[in-house]
Amino acid sequence: MQVVSSYRRPDGMPATKVVAHLGPYDPVLSENLAHAFAASRMGQCLEPKRDSAEGLQEAAGYVDVRVRKNLTYLPVAVVSHFFRNFGLDELLNGLLPKPPRAADGTAVIEALVANRCDEPGSKRAFQEWLKQAAITEVIRVDGERMNNTRVHRVMNELAAIDKKLQERIEDKIVANGTPLLLYLDLTDTWFEAGGGKLARRGRTKQGHRSKKKIHIALLVNEAGLPIRWSLLPGALSETTVLPEWLDYLSNRPDLNPAVLVFDRGMPCTENFLKLVGNGQLDGQDGGRLFLTSVKSDAIPTYVEIDTDALDALQVLAGEASAEDVATACAVLGLHHLKQETYASDLGIVNPPMPKTKRRVQPPSMHGYVYFNREIQRTKRAGRQEKIDKVHRFVAELNEELRHAKQPRKPDPTRRKVTRLLEKLKLLEIFDVQVEPFDAEGKKKPIASQQIKLKLREDMLRNTRRYDGITLLVAHPKLEMTVDYAISCYRQKNVVEADFRTIKSVLKLRPTFHAQDPKIQSHVTFCVLALLVERLIEEKLLQSDLPSKFRPESADAMLKELASVELNRLVIQGQDFTSRTEADDRIRQLLIAIGAEHILDAFPETVRLPVSTL
């Protein structure tokens, strides 16, 4: 079928020209055209029937809809919301180089933080993640502009303002409420390549024997919000870390009311003397409120506890009745506190003069002691697992030595065993004996050895003596009940949990940077991501959402939100954007964290007037 038009040629002869080719003959189309032409001659317009979707489709034809890309949206939008709601964008804009670079730098950092929160475990490069995330729609900066060169430039800029940024973050957190507790802890991160000037080779906390590593110190409040962080050399004693932080805290009088809680690896006599100061907490001589524990083998250095009564308590098996445990604890002056915990407030304790050459006596401090049966069982199980590991190692080594193909010397063989014992901290409870053994050879016996382990029962008893026993020491002016002191100290897992979040979920380590500014920025990205996650969790805890319906962590919640994506559509050649429909669970989570308005930014349905189809 064709639509033709009549006309006259210049020579006056009539002719026709084709206006449109309509394809094969279609009686329906022919009838429709006849009605249309007739109405046109009368100056009228015809409209298609709209009494049903099928009728509209027949009248208007099919609509071409193409999905160009599905992008990660809701997790990125939530992270961005908390990033800006806390004011990190304003802080960075005020500190980074001035526009137009300041806005670019802030956008890059916001995107990097979103990346650390959304996909920390991925091995994809940041630029690859940008291609799948709704960065342009959320942060309003084209993700393609965040190339590798720009990212590294921003990392250098962030390192230059790191100190001021930490100060501003601390001010904002303290302005929302003076911390009651400050938790200080130390961890390490190692490098597969590079490492910078602070990196030193040594054993990591994860058991790697020889890695280039650095230490990271982190100070958080009782809610786990990071207040300060710093990078330290990879080779150091934990006891040397505390004095620098005490000097820093002495310049922050607004933090003086907070009790500093730190791990048992940091105390030493010199540090305790500095912490106690003149004992008056008058702002002079370095004194400040603190709470910590001491290592179990150092307990006799600070208090005298009846060792016979301790041994009697340790003799009780795990299945001993609660009455028997309570009786054994009563001999030690420990009363039942709650569940499987027995405790006593020792008041002010005066440590005895040490028998060491230096003979520096620790100061008088407030002491709390408690016994927890679950901790006792955990320590025993862990020790037994290590002992079993040693026996398996020796059995395998002896089997290898029995079938030696060449002579073996005793010293290297002994060192293999002692290295393992030292690593597992069991060196004191075993005697390692190397006895000669003739392995069978083709022509003559081969000089080899066999290892025999002898368990030193007296040393094992000494090691077990303090299983489940914890001694807390505090500033003499600290006024806490034993129950509250134990609760505060156990809560130090907030900073340990922060480190676990940084190290596992946010993938702080291993790192690959070779320059100190890049390393500093890498750690700061992780801490900023941690700050955002803690802010999300704080909102969840404050919400009316029942605990059984509350996600365990911000990371778990962000994974749930990932189901809502942003859809870039092409309809009839035009670009449109919509988002995946959010179910009731998603809406409840967003209401709980005060971010339900995020769903209003993009529609679930694209509505188009019929005239555009």
MARKOL-796107 format. One line per 5 residues: their letters; for each residue x, y, z of C-alpha. Coordinates in pm, 1 decimal. Example, Ala and Ser with C-alpha at 12.3 -4.5 7.8 and 13.67 -1.06 7.14 Angstrom:
BEGIN
AS	1230.0:-450.0:780.0 ~ 1367.0:-106.0:714.0
END
This chain:
BEGIN
MQVVS	0.0:0.0:0.0 ~ 108.3:351.6:-79.0 ~ -15.1:703.0:-17.6 ~ 19.8:906.9:-337.8 ~ -41.4:1269.8:-424.8
SYRRP	-151.1:1412.9:-766.4 ~ 21.6:1711.0:-924.6 ~ 96.6:1861.1:-1270.1 ~ 441.0:1858.2:-1422.1 ~ 592.3:2183.0:-1557.5
DGMPA	477.4:2081.2:-1905.7 ~ 117.0:2065.7:-1780.1 ~ 81.0:1687.9:-1787.0 ~ -89.8:1527.6:-1475.8 ~ 127.1:1297.8:-1259.1
TKVVA	148.2:1136.4:-913.1 ~ 419.9:1106.4:-647.4 ~ 450.7:859.9:-359.2 ~ 409.6:1025.9:-18.5 ~ 450.6:713.5:199.6
HLGPY	499.6:339.0:161.6 ~ 262.2:154.0:401.4 ~ 368.8:-200.8:331.7 ~ 147.6:-494.2:228.0 ~ -225.7:-441.1:193.7
DPVLS	-402.4:-438.4:535.3 ~ -784.6:-406.0:529.5 ~ -789.3:-256.4:881.7 ~ -529.2:3.4:789.2 ~ -714.1:77.5:465.2
ENLAH	-1040.3:133.7:653.4 ~ -870.4:354.1:914.0 ~ -712.7:566.5:641.4 ~ -1045.0:603.8:460.1 ~ -1209.7:729.3:783.6
AFAAS	-913.3:962.6:847.3 ~ -923.1:1108.4:495.4 ~ -1298.2:1156.6:509.6 ~ -1275.7:1334.3:845.9 ~ -993.4:1548.9:712.8
RMGQC	-1202.3:1665.9:418.3 ~ -1464.1:1781.8:670.0 ~ -1200.1:1954.5:887.2 ~ -1234.4:1701.8:1173.0 ~ -977.2:1505.2:1382.2
LEPKR	-1004.8:1143.6:1486.5 ~ -877.3:1008.2:1822.3 ~ -796.4:641.0:1897.6 ~ -1016.7:451.5:2140.6 ~ -888.3:449.8:2502.1
DSAEG	-1137.6:216.5:2666.1 ~ -864.9:-44.8:2732.0 ~ -488.0:-88.8:2737.1 ~ -521.2:-321.8:2441.9 ~ -708.9:-58.1:2246.4
LQEAA	-439.4:199.7:2324.8 ~ -171.8:-41.5:2214.5 ~ -354.4:-105.8:1891.4 ~ -397.4:266.7:1834.7 ~ -55.6:389.6:1942.8
GYVDV	161.5:87.5:1870.0 ~ 427.5:-68.0:2094.5 ~ 659.5:140.4:2314.9 ~ 1030.6:64.1:2308.6 ~ 1177.9:48.9:2662.1
RVRKN	1542.4:-37.5:2708.8 ~ 1728.9:-72.0:3039.3 ~ 2064.6:91.6:2986.2 ~ 2212.4:5.9:3329.9 ~ 2117.2:-95.4:3685.9
LTYLP	2324.7:90.3:3947.8 ~ 2389.8:41.0:4318.4 ~ 2179.1:313.9:4471.6 ~ 2030.6:292.1:4819.7 ~ 2348.2:194.6:5015.0
VAVVS	2538.4:476.6:4842.5 ~ 2256.3:723.5:4909.7 ~ 2235.8:629.8:5279.3 ~ 2612.1:661.6:5328.3 ~ 2605.4:997.2:5151.1
HFFRN	2315.4:1110.5:5371.4 ~ 2506.9:1039.0:5694.0 ~ 2831.7:1171.6:5549.0 ~ 2664.7:1506.5:5483.1 ~ 2433.4:1506.0:5782.8
FGLDE	2736.5:1482.4:6013.6 ~ 2890.3:1770.0:5819.6 ~ 3190.6:1592.3:5671.6 ~ 3130.4:1761.3:5335.7 ~ 3139.8:2107.0:5498.3
LLNGL	3453.1:2020.4:5697.5 ~ 3633.1:1896.8:5386.7 ~ 3520.6:2190.8:5172.5 ~ 3661.4:2424.0:5435.8 ~ 3996.3:2246.2:5456.5
LPKPP	4073.6:2121.3:5106.5 ~ 4214.7:2354.9:4837.4 ~ 3966.6:2618.4:4727.0 ~ 3717.1:2577.8:4437.3 ~ 3698.2:2442.8:4182.6
RAADG	3922.7:2173.1:4330.2 ~ 3765.6:2170.7:4677.2 ~ 3431.7:2040.4:4557.3 ~ 3605.8:1779.4:4344.2 ~ 3817.0:1664.3:4638.2
TAVIE	3518.4:1637.7:4870.3 ~ 3324.8:1441.6:4609.9 ~ 3613.3:1198.2:4561.9 ~ 3643.6:1142.4:4937.0 ~ 3266.7:1095.9:4971.5
ALVAN	3273.7:840.6:4691.0 ~ 3571.1:657.8:4845.8 ~ 3393.1:640.0:5182.6 ~ 3080.4:506.5:5009.8 ~ 3296.7:248.2:4836.8
RCDEP	3452.5:136.2:5166.8 ~ 3106.1:93.9:5319.8 ~ 2934.7:-65.7:5020.6 ~ 3190.6:-304.2:4875.2 ~ 3492.7:-327.6:5105.5
GSKRA	3572.6:-690.4:5036.2 ~ 3581.8:-659.4:4659.8 ~ 3908.3:-676.2:4472.2 ~ 3770.1:-451.9:4200.9 ~ 3942.6:-121.0:4155.6
FQEWL	3764.7:191.8:4273.5 ~ 3709.3:301.7:3914.6 ~ 3539.8:-29.7:3834.8 ~ 3305.4:17.0:4130.3 ~ 3220.7:368.6:4009.6
KQAAI	3081.6:223.9:3686.3 ~ 2826.4:21.4:3883.0 ~ 2733.2:281.1:4147.4 ~ 2492.3:574.6:4123.2 ~ 2762.5:828.7:4200.7
TEVIR	2650.7:1081.5:3940.4 ~ 2292.3:1078.3:4069.1 ~ 2378.7:1077.8:4442.4 ~ 2693.6:1289.4:4474.0 ~ 2618.4:1498.6:4163.5
VDGER	2964.8:1450.1:4016.2 ~ 3036.6:1244.4:3708.3 ~ 3211.0:926.9:3823.8 ~ 3426.8:928.9:3510.8 ~ 3600.2:1239.6:3642.2
MNNTR	3731.2:1041.4:3940.5 ~ 4016.7:884.8:3751.8 ~ 4318.8:731.5:3918.7 ~ 4527.6:1048.6:3887.6 ~ 4258.8:1259.1:4055.6
VHRVM	4215.8:1004.6:4335.6 ~ 4588.3:1004.7:4416.3 ~ 4596.8:1383.2:4407.8 ~ 4308.6:1397.2:4654.6 ~ 4481.9:1143.7:4879.8
NELAA	4782.2:1376.1:4903.3 ~ 4552.7:1670.6:4977.3 ~ 4371.0:1473.2:5247.6 ~ 4700.1:1376.9:5412.1 ~ 4795.7:1747.1:5426.8
IDKKL	4478.6:1837.7:5619.4 ~ 4451.4:1517.2:5825.2 ~ 4547.1:1676.0:6157.9 ~ 4298.5:1962.9:6122.8 ~ 4028.5:1725.4:6002.6
QERIE	4070.8:1510.2:6312.5 ~ 4045.8:1817.8:6532.5 ~ 3720.5:1927.1:6365.7 ~ 3570.4:1577.5:6388.2 ~ 3661.5:1555.1:6755.3
DKIVA	3504.2:1895.8:6822.1 ~ 3177.9:1790.5:6655.5 ~ 3156.1:1463.2:6848.4 ~ 3237.1:1625.5:7183.8 ~ 2992.7:1909.8:7111.1
NGTPL	2712.7:1650.8:7099.6 ~ 2799.1:1532.0:7449.1 ~ 3115.4:1503.6:7656.6 ~ 3230.3:1140.4:7651.7 ~ 3198.7:948.6:7976.0
LLYLD	3451.2:690.3:7860.4 ~ 3740.7:700.4:7617.2 ~ 3873.7:373.3:7479.8 ~ 4226.9:350.0:7342.7 ~ 4360.6:51.1:7152.8
LTDTW	4635.8:-44.5:6914.8 ~ 4645.5:-265.9:6607.3 ~ 4870.8:-321.1:6309.9 ~ 4840.3:-340.3:5934.1 ~ 5088.5:-502.5:5702.4
FEAGG	5196.5:-436.6:5345.8 ~ 5220.8:-670.8:5053.8 ~ 5432.5:-403.7:4885.6 ~ 5564.5:-62.0:4985.1 ~ 5506.7:47.4:5343.7
GKLAR	5649.5:395.6:5377.9 ~ 5895.5:526.7:5635.7 ~ 5707.1:393.2:5938.9 ~ 5701.2:32.7:5818.4 ~ 5912.5:-219.4:6006.6
RGRTK	5944.9:-590.3:5949.7 ~ 5812.2:-813.5:6225.8 ~ 5541.6:-1050.4:6346.0 ~ 5185.4:-925.0:6298.9 ~ 4897.0:-972.2:6540.1
QGHRS	4750.8:-1218.0:6292.0 ~ 5055.2:-1443.5:6328.6 ~ 5248.1:-1355.8:6011.9 ~ 5611.3:-1412.8:6102.8 ~ 5776.9:-1147.2:5890.4
KKKIH	5576.3:-866.9:5731.8 ~ 5643.8:-499.8:5684.3 ~ 5390.5:-337.9:5911.5 ~ 5285.5:-22.3:6091.5 ~ 5076.2:30.2:6403.8
IALLV	4754.5:228.8:6425.0 ~ 4624.7:379.9:6747.6 ~ 4253.5:457.4:6772.0 ~ 4063.6:655.9:7036.4 ~ 3683.0:625.5:7045.8
NEAGL	3404.0:725.8:7280.6 ~ 3165.4:484.8:7451.0 ~ 2948.5:472.2:7137.0 ~ 3244.6:366.4:6923.6 ~ 3265.6:699.0:6738.2
PIRWS	3629.1:757.5:6635.7 ~ 3772.0:1071.8:6793.8 ~ 4141.9:1042.4:6708.2 ~ 4372.6:807.2:6523.8 ~ 4741.7:801.5:6448.3
LLPGA	5001.5:599.2:6260.4 ~ 5297.3:461.5:6454.3 ~ 5614.9:271.6:6363.0 ~ 5582.4:-98.4:6302.1 ~ 5836.2:-186.6:6571.2
LSETT	5744.4:-54.0:6914.2 ~ 5649.8:-157.3:7265.0 ~ 5284.0:-100.7:7350.8 ~ 5386.4:62.6:7677.6 ~ 5549.1:348.2:7484.5
VLPEW	5220.9:446.1:7316.4 ~ 5031.4:562.2:7624.5 ~ 5249.8:861.9:7729.1 ~ 5197.4:1041.8:7397.3 ~ 4822.1:1005.0:7426.7
LDYLS	4831.0:1131.3:7784.1 ~ 5015.5:1440.5:7664.6 ~ 4753.0:1492.6:7396.3 ~ 4464.5:1449.9:7643.2 ~ 4625.5:1694.3:7885.2
NRPDL	4571.1:1964.0:7620.5 ~ 4201.4:1881.0:7595.2 ~ 4044.9:1991.2:7925.8 ~ 3697.0:1923.1:7783.7 ~ 3787.6:1551.4:7789.4
NPAVL	3913.5:1550.6:8148.4 ~ 3589.1:1408.2:8297.4 ~ 3612.2:1100.8:8072.8 ~ 3765.2:781.7:8210.4 ~ 4043.4:651.6:7987.0
VFDRG	4012.0:275.1:7935.4 ~ 4292.2:85.0:7765.9 ~ 4413.9:-268.0:7713.5 ~ 4640.9:-455.6:7951.5 ~ 4931.5:-442.7:7705.5
MPCTE	4987.8:-70.0:7767.8 ~ 5039.2:-46.0:8146.0 ~ 5376.9:-44.6:8315.9 ~ 5496.0:105.6:8643.6 ~ 5614.0:427.7:8476.4
NFLKL	5280.4:470.2:8300.3 ~ 5087.0:410.4:8621.7 ~ 5295.5:674.5:8798.4 ~ 5216.2:919.9:8519.6 ~ 4845.8:832.6:8526.4
VGNGQ	4810.1:865.9:8900.1 ~ 5021.2:1182.2:8910.5 ~ 4984.2:1353.1:9247.0 ~ 4657.7:1171.8:9302.1 ~ 4447.9:1489.4:9317.2
LDGQD	4322.4:1524.7:8958.0 ~ 4382.6:1896.8:8978.5 ~ 4514.4:1925.4:8625.1 ~ 4875.4:1914.3:8741.1 ~ 5137.2:1643.9:8733.9
GGRLF	4964.9:1451.3:8453.7 ~ 4702.0:1264.9:8656.4 ~ 4378.4:1150.7:8494.7 ~ 4101.5:900.2:8559.3 ~ 4174.8:561.2:8405.8
LTSVK	4069.2:198.5:8417.2 ~ 4261.1:-99.0:8285.9 ~ 4357.0:-455.3:8368.3 ~ 4694.9:-616.5:8422.2 ~ 4824.1:-933.3:8264.6
SDAIP	4748.9:-1244.3:8465.8 ~ 5114.2:-1323.6:8531.8 ~ 5158.1:-968.3:8668.8 ~ 4871.1:-987.9:8921.5 ~ 5103.3:-1077.6:9213.7
TYVEI	5298.5:-757.3:9134.8 ~ 5001.4:-546.3:9242.8 ~ 4799.6:-750.4:9494.6 ~ 4844.3:-1052.0:9715.0 ~ 4588.9:-1326.6:9653.0
DTDAL	4578.7:-1660.0:9835.5 ~ 4744.7:-1892.3:9582.2 ~ 4618.3:-2206.6:9756.4 ~ 4261.2:-2077.2:9731.1 ~ 4320.3:-1990.6:9364.4
DALQV	4452.1:-2341.1:9295.0 ~ 4150.0:-2491.0:9472.3 ~ 3921.3:-2285.9:9248.0 ~ 4107.1:-2398.7:8935.9 ~ 4082.3:-2765.1:9035.3
LAGEA	3706.2:-2747.7:8989.8 ~ 3607.4:-2895.6:8656.6 ~ 3384.9:-2718.6:8407.7 ~ 3086.2:-2926.5:8518.5 ~ 3123.8:-2834.1:8887.1
SAEDV	2804.9:-2707.7:9048.7 ~ 2740.3:-2337.5:9098.5 ~ 2737.1:-2397.0:9474.4 ~ 3088.9:-2545.7:9469.2 ~ 3216.0:-2253.7:9259.5
ATACA	3049.1:-2001.4:9491.3 ~ 3208.6:-2168.5:9794.3 ~ 3556.1:-2163.3:9636.7 ~ 3510.3:-1796.8:9538.6 ~ 3392.5:-1704.2:9889.4
VLGLH	3728.6:-1820.2:10027.5 ~ 3887.2:-1558.7:9799.6 ~ 3643.0:-1292.5:9917.4 ~ 3455.2:-1292.5:9585.6 ~ 3076.8:-1260.7:9601.4
HLKQE	2831.9:-1360.4:9329.7 ~ 2764.5:-1063.2:9104.5 ~ 2558.6:-1196.1:8814.8 ~ 2538.8:-1509.2:8604.0 ~ 2885.2:-1669.9:8621.5
TYASD	3074.2:-1368.5:8756.9 ~ 3207.4:-1335.7:9113.4 ~ 3374.5:-1011.2:9216.7 ~ 3516.8:-796.0:9492.7 ~ 3600.2:-426.6:9531.8
LGIVN	3948.0:-428.4:9685.6 ~ 3946.5:-55.4:9756.6 ~ 4287.3:113.5:9753.2 ~ 4564.5:-140.1:9703.1 ~ 4930.2:-73.2:9782.1
PPMPK	5151.6:-283.8:9556.7 ~ 5457.1:-438.1:9723.8 ~ 5806.1:-327.3:9636.1 ~ 5916.0:-532.6:9332.1 ~ 6218.4:-757.4:9359.1
TKRRV	6363.1:-641.2:9030.1 ~ 6689.2:-447.5:9003.7 ~ 6512.9:-120.1:8921.9 ~ 6286.1:-150.7:9227.7 ~ 6039.7:115.1:9115.8
QPPSM	5728.3:69.7:9324.5 ~ 5390.3:107.8:9147.8 ~ 5160.1:372.9:9297.7 ~ 4857.5:301.0:9514.4 ~ 4551.6:237.6:9298.0
HGYVY	4189.7:133.4:9324.1 ~ 4159.9:-239.6:9265.8 ~ 3875.2:-462.3:9149.6 ~ 3906.3:-836.2:9105.3 ~ 3658.7:-1072.8:8946.0
FNREI	3631.6:-1433.9:8837.1 ~ 3428.3:-1529.7:8532.7 ~ 3365.2:-1896.5:8472.7 ~ 3303.6:-1857.8:8100.8 ~ 3639.3:-1682.3:8060.3
QRTKR	3797.2:-1967.5:8256.5 ~ 3647.0:-2227.9:8023.7 ~ 3749.5:-2030.7:7715.8 ~ 4110.3:-1997.5:7834.1 ~ 4132.3:-2365.6:7921.3
AGRQE	3987.0:-2471.8:7587.6 ~ 4223.2:-2239.8:7400.9 ~ 4525.1:-2366.0:7591.8 ~ 4427.1:-2729.2:7538.4 ~ 4384.0:-2665.3:7167.8
KIDKV	4736.0:-2523.6:7155.3 ~ 4874.6:-2820.1:7350.2 ~ 4703.6:-3061.6:7111.6 ~ 4850.4:-2868.2:6820.0 ~ 5199.9:-2910.2:6964.6
HRFVA	5152.6:-3284.7:7010.5 ~ 5029.2:-3320.6:6651.2 ~ 5325.7:-3120.1:6524.6 ~ 5573.6:-3335.9:6719.6 ~ 5405.7:-3658.4:6603.7
ELNEE	5433.2:-3549.4:6239.1 ~ 5791.8:-3435.0:6290.1 ~ 5888.1:-3766.7:6453.8 ~ 5730.0:-3956.1:6166.4 ~ 5938.1:-3751.6:5924.2
LRHAK	6253.2:-3808.5:6130.4 ~ 6193.0:-4183.8:6139.8 ~ 6207.8:-4189.8:5761.2 ~ 6493.2:-3943.4:5718.7 ~ 6691.4:-3986.6:5398.0
QPRKP	6997.2:-3799.7:5526.1 ~ 7151.8:-3730.5:5869.7 ~ 6969.1:-3479.7:6091.2 ~ 7134.0:-3257.6:6350.1 ~ 6964.1:-3218.9:6689.7
DPTRR	6983.1:-2838.5:6727.2 ~ 6780.4:-2748.1:6415.0 ~ 6526.0:-3013.3:6511.0 ~ 6493.8:-2870.4:6861.6 ~ 6454.8:-2516.8:6723.1
KVTRL	6158.2:-2625.0:6509.7 ~ 5973.1:-2730.2:6822.8 ~ 6078.0:-2440.5:7045.1 ~ 5976.3:-2186.8:6780.5 ~ 5625.4:-2329.9:6780.0
LEKLK	5612.5:-2339.8:7159.6 ~ 5728.1:-1980.0:7175.5 ~ 5467.4:-1873.2:6920.7 ~ 5192.2:-2047.7:7120.4 ~ 5332.0:-1916.7:7451.5
LLEIF	5380.7:-2268.4:7586.2 ~ 5758.3:-2267.4:7615.3 ~ 5753.2:-2264.8:7996.2 ~ 5528.1:-2567.0:8041.0 ~ 5722.3:-2812.0:7822.9
DVQVE	6069.1:-2962.4:7839.4 ~ 6189.2:-3054.1:7490.8 ~ 6416.1:-3358.2:7474.1 ~ 6593.6:-3469.3:7157.6 ~ 6699.6:-3833.9:7160.5
PFDAE	6914.5:-4001.2:6893.5 ~ 6743.7:-4240.5:6656.7 ~ 6882.1:-4452.8:6373.5 ~ 6662.7:-4431.5:6067.9 ~ 6675.5:-4720.1:5826.8
GKKKP	6906.5:-4658.8:5529.5 ~ 6976.6:-4858.9:5217.4 ~ 7328.2:-4951.4:5324.8 ~ 7363.1:-4828.8:5681.3 ~ 7154.7:-4654.2:5948.1
IASQQ	7100.8:-4277.9:5912.2 ~ 7159.9:-4064.0:6220.8 ~ 6831.9:-3896.9:6308.7 ~ 6637.9:-3799.8:6623.2 ~ 6309.1:-3833.8:6801.6
IKLKL	6143.2:-3555.8:6999.9 ~ 5999.4:-3619.3:7343.6 ~ 5790.0:-3360.6:7524.3 ~ 5767.2:-3360.0:7899.9 ~ 5485.7:-3159.8:8052.4
REDML	5594.1:-2956.8:8354.9 ~ 5297.1:-2996.9:8586.6 ~ 5414.2:-2727.4:8829.9 ~ 5444.5:-2468.0:8552.6 ~ 5110.3:-2570.9:8404.3
RNTRR	4950.3:-2524.5:8745.5 ~ 5104.0:-2178.2:8774.4 ~ 4979.6:-2091.2:8426.3 ~ 4627.8:-2214.9:8505.0 ~ 4617.8:-2041.1:8842.3
YDGIT	4468.6:-1718.7:8709.3 ~ 4236.3:-1864.7:8444.1 ~ 3919.1:-1657.5:8457.0 ~ 4068.1:-1413.2:8711.3 ~ 4091.3:-1047.1:8609.1
LLVAH	4246.0:-767.9:8813.8 ~ 4129.4:-418.6:8725.5 ~ 4326.9:-120.0:8849.7 ~ 4213.7:240.3:8838.6 ~ 4299.6:587.1:8956.7
PKLEM	4254.2:608.0:9336.5 ~ 3996.6:885.3:9286.6 ~ 3783.3:676.0:9052.0 ~ 3446.8:613.1:9214.6 ~ 3280.0:314.1:9051.4
TVDYA	3100.7:12.5:9186.8 ~ 3266.3:-315.3:9102.7 ~ 2973.7:-403.6:8877.1 ~ 3003.5:-77.9:8681.4 ~ 3383.7:-100.4:8661.8
ISCYR	3361.7:-450.0:8513.8 ~ 3093.2:-335.4:8270.4 ~ 3302.9:-36.4:8157.5 ~ 3612.2:-246.7:8105.8 ~ 3428.0:-517.3:7915.8
QKNVV	3282.6:-246.6:7697.7 ~ 3631.3:-185.5:7562.9 ~ 3525.4:-428.9:7294.9 ~ 3369.6:-123.0:7126.0 ~ 3713.1:-11.4:7010.7
EADFR	3813.9:-370.8:6944.5 ~ 3495.6:-406.0:6740.0 ~ 3588.5:-84.8:6557.7 ~ 3924.4:-233.0:6468.7 ~ 3756.6:-555.2:6358.4
TIKSV	3523.0:-350.3:6139.0 ~ 3813.7:-159.9:5987.4 ~ 4028.2:-470.6:5939.5 ~ 3765.3:-711.2:5812.1 ~ 3456.9:-534.9:5681.1
LKLRP	3630.2:-219.5:5562.1 ~ 3944.4:-407.5:5455.0 ~ 4215.9:-190.3:5603.3 ~ 4477.0:-456.4:5548.5 ~ 4681.4:-569.7:5377.8
TFHAQ	4769.5:-238.5:5213.7 ~ 4984.3:-166.5:4910.5 ~ 5075.1:201.2:4934.1 ~ 5441.3:296.6:4938.1 ~ 5420.2:664.8:5034.9
DPKIQ	5333.9:792.5:5380.6 ~ 5064.0:1042.5:5264.1 ~ 4885.1:765.1:5075.7 ~ 4901.8:533.8:5379.1 ~ 4770.8:807.8:5608.2
SHVTF	4483.7:881.7:5368.0 ~ 4402.6:513.6:5328.5 ~ 4362.5:479.5:5705.6 ~ 4157.5:801.1:5719.8 ~ 3918.6:674.3:5449.7
CVLAL	3864.1:362.8:5659.1 ~ 3808.4:561.5:5979.0 ~ 3562.9:798.4:5804.9 ~ 3373.5:495.5:5674.8 ~ 3374.9:357.7:6029.3
LVERL	3236.9:689.5:6156.8 ~ 2950.8:673.3:5905.8 ~ 2869.6:313.8:6001.1 ~ 2870.4:397.7:6373.5 ~ 2637.0:693.3:6308.6
IEEKL	2398.7:459.0:6126.1 ~ 2409.6:208.8:6413.1 ~ 2351.6:485.8:6666.0 ~ 2033.4:582.4:6479.3 ~ 1920.8:220.2:6470.1
LQSDL	1965.1:188.0:6847.4 ~ 1768.5:508.3:6906.8 ~ 1482.8:400.5:6678.6 ~ 1157.1:230.3:6774.9 ~ 1247.3:-70.3:6563.7
PSKFR	1221.9:-386.9:6781.7 ~ 1559.4:-543.8:6848.8 ~ 1463.9:-871.0:6680.0 ~ 1395.4:-680.6:6356.7 ~ 1702.1:-458.8:6387.7
PESAD	2005.5:-541.6:6168.3 ~ 2308.8:-656.4:6364.7 ~ 2529.3:-387.4:6213.7 ~ 2535.4:-105.2:5963.1 ~ 2707.3:-338.1:5719.5
AMLKE	2420.6:-587.3:5747.5 ~ 2166.4:-309.4:5691.3 ~ 2346.6:-173.7:5385.2 ~ 2342.9:-521.9:5235.9 ~ 1964.2:-531.6:5279.8
LASVE	1926.7:-191.3:5117.1 ~ 2125.6:-304.6:4812.9 ~ 1808.1:-453.0:4661.9 ~ 1691.5:-101.6:4569.2 ~ 1884.5:-5.0:4257.5
LNRLV	1871.4:289.8:4021.8 ~ 1759.1:206.1:3669.3 ~ 1871.9:412.2:3371.2 ~ 1607.3:365.8:3101.8 ~ 1574.9:460.7:2736.7
IQGQD	1213.7:503.0:2619.6 ~ 1155.0:589.4:2256.8 ~ 1506.5:730.7:2239.2 ~ 1469.1:945.5:2551.5 ~ 1665.2:890.6:2877.2
FTSRT	1473.8:837.5:3202.4 ~ 1567.4:727.3:3555.6 ~ 1366.4:517.8:3799.8 ~ 1444.9:310.4:4106.4 ~ 1354.2:-41.3:4211.7
EADDR	1039.4:-68.2:4420.9 ~ 1110.5:-61.1:4795.8 ~ 922.9:-315.0:5008.3 ~ 790.4:-253.0:5360.2 ~ 1110.1:-381.4:5523.8
IRQLL	1324.9:-131.8:5333.4 ~ 1089.3:151.1:5423.1 ~ 1096.5:53.0:5792.4 ~ 1476.1:56.0:5795.0 ~ 1490.2:396.9:5629.4
IAIGA	1234.6:538.1:5874.6 ~ 1439.6:394.9:6162.8 ~ 1751.3:585.9:6055.0 ~ 1561.1:900.3:5953.8 ~ 1638.1:867.5:5583.1
EHILD	1300.1:776.5:5433.3 ~ 1310.7:1089.4:5215.6 ~ 1583.6:927.2:5004.0 ~ 1317.2:724.7:4825.5 ~ 1153.3:1046.3:4703.0
AFPET	1458.9:1144.3:4498.6 ~ 1369.5:903.8:4215.4 ~ 1032.5:756.9:4116.0 ~ 945.8:389.1:4102.3 ~ 734.8:447.8:3788.6
VRLPV	809.2:655.7:3482.5 ~ 493.0:838.1:3369.4 ~ 482.2:970.3:3014.4 ~ 204.4:1159.7:2832.8 ~ 50.3:965.7:2546.7
STL	156.7:1235.2:2303.9 ~ 521.3:1139.0:2360.8 ~ 466.9:775.5:2270.1
END
